[in-house]
Amino acid sequence: MHGNGRGNGFSDMTLSEIIDRVRFWRNADRLGPDIPLTHWRLHFKSTMRALCSEKFRHFGAGAEFRPGAYAVVCSKISIGANVVVRPGTFLFADPREGGGEITIEDGVLLGSGIHFYTINHEFSDTGRPIIEQGHRDAHASNSIVIGRGSWIGAGAILLPGVTLGENAVVGAGTVVTKPVPPRVVFAGNPGRVIRTL
């Protein structure tokens, strides 16, 4: 302890805490800066490809998962050929049996900082804090599918059950709450079709 009554961090950790944390990092079904045991591997193409091929359900030829991106429940996420997942992007599949998955088909162009969510918090009991209510029921219909050749602009948010048709364009910052047809420009908050291609 220092004279101010606070430890320096390392001296406050127990060996069992360190072992538990390293074990979690090694076995976690996720990738991101919060998993430093594997995150460093994303900085090098060869180790990134090996790690992502091991973690994701599918990781296509020419795909990249860049440092600073997050994926939760990698085993329920498929990333197609030539898709680059850029920093700040967050892919969140449902960890529960029968819950939503994420599929990004070949040749999809992704901006930075896009969020994909296949799960929502429960909030129906107004007498309890939302944090204590867990999540809504798991449904495969909450899956997100991004069609081949689509483009999603930076900062877009895709919510449970969204599908994008082939070659659809989603504008930067758009909140996507419903299916998007093929070959349209979809933008706004909430998003809507603004043009057909």
C-alpha positions in Angstrom: 0.0 0.0 0.0 1.1 3.5 -0.7 0.8 6.2 1.9 -2.5 7.3 0.3 -4.2 4.0 1.2 -4.5 2.8 -2.4 -2.7 0.0 -4.0 -0.8 0.2 -7.3 -3.2 -2.2 -9.1 -0.8 -5.1 -9.6 -0.1 -5.7 -6.0 -3.9 -5.8 -5.3 -4.4 -8.7 -7.7 -4.3 -12.3 -6.5 -2.7 -15.1 -8.5 -6.1 -16.8 -8.8 -7.6 -13.6 -10.3 -4.8 -13.5 -12.9 -5.2 -17.1 -13.8 -9.0 -16.8 -14.1 -8.6 -13.7 -16.3 -6.1 -15.4 -18.6 -8.3 -18.5 -18.8 -11.3 -16.3 -19.8 -9.2 -14.5 -22.5 -8.1 -17.9 -23.9 -11.6 -19.4 -24.0 -13.8 -16.4 -24.7 -16.0 -16.7 -27.8 -15.2 -13.1 -28.6 -12.6 -10.8 -30.1 -11.7 -7.2 -29.3 -9.5 -4.8 -27.4 -10.9 -6.2 -24.1 -9.3 -9.6 -24.9 -5.6 -8.6 -25.0 -4.4 -12.3 -25.2 -5.7 -12.5 -28.8 -6.2 -8.9 -29.8 -2.5 -8.4 -30.7 -2.9 -11.1 -33.3 -5.2 -8.8 -35.3 -2.3 -6.5 -36.0 -0.6 -9.0 -38.4 -2.4 -10.4 -41.4 -1.2 -14.0 -41.0 -2.1 -14.3 -37.3 -5.3 -12.3 -37.9 -6.4 -14.8 -40.5 -5.5 -17.8 -38.4 -7.3 -16.4 -35.3 -10.5 -15.4 -37.2 -10.7 -18.7 -39.1 -10.6 -20.4 -35.7 -13.1 -18.1 -34.0 -15.8 -17.2 -36.5 -18.3 -19.7 -37.9 -17.1 -18.7 -41.4 -14.3 -16.3 -42.4 -14.0 -15.9 -46.1 -11.0 -15.5 -48.4 -9.6 -11.9 -48.3 -11.7 -11.0 -45.3 -10.1 -8.9 -42.5 -11.0 -8.2 -38.9 -9.1 -5.0 -37.9 -7.8 -4.1 -34.5 -10.3 -2.1 -32.5 -13.3 -4.0 -33.8 -15.4 -6.2 -31.5 -17.2 -9.5 -32.0 -19.3 -11.2 -29.3 -20.2 -14.9 -29.8 -17.9 -15.3 -32.8 -19.2 -18.9 -33.3 -22.5 -17.4 -34.5 -21.0 -14.9 -36.9 -20.1 -15.5 -40.5 -18.0 -13.0 -42.5 -17.9 -13.4 -46.2 -15.1 -13.0 -48.7 -13.4 -9.7 -49.1 -15.3 -8.1 -46.2 -13.2 -5.7 -44.0 -14.5 -5.2 -40.4 -13.1 -1.8 -39.5 -12.2 -0.3 -36.0 -15.1 0.6 -33.8 -17.4 -1.9 -35.4 -19.4 -4.1 -32.9 -20.9 -7.4 -33.9 -23.2 -8.9 -31.1 -24.7 -12.3 -31.8 -27.1 -13.8 -29.2 -25.2 -16.3 -27.0 -28.4 -18.2 -26.1 -29.6 -21.4 -27.7 -31.8 -20.5 -30.7 -30.8 -16.8 -30.6 -29.9 -14.5 -33.4 -26.8 -14.9 -35.6 -25.0 -12.5 -37.9 -24.2 -13.3 -41.5 -22.3 -10.8 -43.7 -22.2 -12.1 -47.3 -19.3 -11.8 -49.8 -18.2 -8.4 -51.0 -20.0 -6.2 -48.4 -18.4 -2.8 -47.8 -18.5 -1.7 -44.2 -17.6 1.7 -42.8 -16.1 2.2 -39.3 -18.1 2.1 -36.1 -21.1 0.1 -37.3 -23.1 -1.7 -34.6 -25.0 -5.0 -35.2 -27.3 -6.2 -32.3 -29.3 -9.5 -32.4 -30.6 -9.1 -28.8 -32.5 -6.5 -26.8 -32.9 -5.9 -23.1 -36.2 -6.7 -21.4 -37.9 -3.6 -19.8 -41.5 -4.6 -19.2 -41.4 -4.8 -15.4 -41.5 -1.1 -14.4 -41.0 -2.1 -10.7 -37.5 -3.4 -11.4 -34.3 -1.8 -12.7 -33.8 -2.8 -16.4 -30.4 -4.1 -15.6 -32.0 -6.9 -13.5 -34.5 -7.9 -16.1 -32.2 -9.7 -18.5 -32.8 -9.9 -22.2 -35.9 -10.6 -24.3 -36.6 -14.2 -25.5 -34.1 -15.7 -27.9 -35.4 -16.1 -31.4 -33.6 -17.1 -34.6 -35.8 -14.4 -36.3 -33.5 -11.8 -34.6 -30.7 -12.8 -36.9 -29.1 -10.2 -39.1 -28.2 -11.0 -42.7 -26.3 -8.5 -44.9 -26.7 -9.3 -48.6 -23.8 -9.7 -51.1 -22.3 -6.5 -52.4 -24.1 -4.1 -50.0 -22.5 -1.0 -48.5 -23.1 0.2 -44.9 -21.9 3.6 -44.0 -20.0 4.5 -40.9 -21.8 4.6 -37.6 -25.0 2.8 -38.8 -26.9 0.7 -36.2 -28.6 -2.5 -37.3 -31.1 -3.9 -34.8 -32.5 -7.5 -34.4 -34.1 -9.2 -37.4 -32.7 -6.8 -40.0 -31.9 -8.1 -43.5 -30.3 -6.1 -46.3 -30.9 -7.1 -49.9 -28.0 -7.5 -52.4 -26.3 -4.2 -53.4 -28.3 -2.1 -50.9 -26.8 1.1 -49.6 -27.3 2.2 -45.9 -26.3 5.8 -45.2 -23.9 6.8 -42.5 -25.5 7.0 -39.1 -28.7 5.3 -40.2 -30.7 3.3 -37.6 -32.0 0.2 -39.4 -35.0 -1.4 -37.7 -36.7 -3.2 -40.6 -35.7 -5.2 -43.7 -34.0 -3.3 -46.6 -34.9 -4.3 -50.2 -32.1 -5.0 -52.7 -30.6 -2.1 -54.7 -32.0 0.8 -52.8 -30.5 3.7 -50.8 -31.8 3.5 -47.2 -31.0 6.4 -44.8 -32.2 8.4 -41.8 -33.3 7.8 -38.3 -35.2 5.7 -38.4 -34.1 4.6 -41.8 -36.3 4.6 -44.9 -35.9 4.0 -48.6 -34.9 7.3 -50.2 -33.9 6.1 -53.7 -34.0 3.0 -55.9 -30.7 2.1 -57.7 
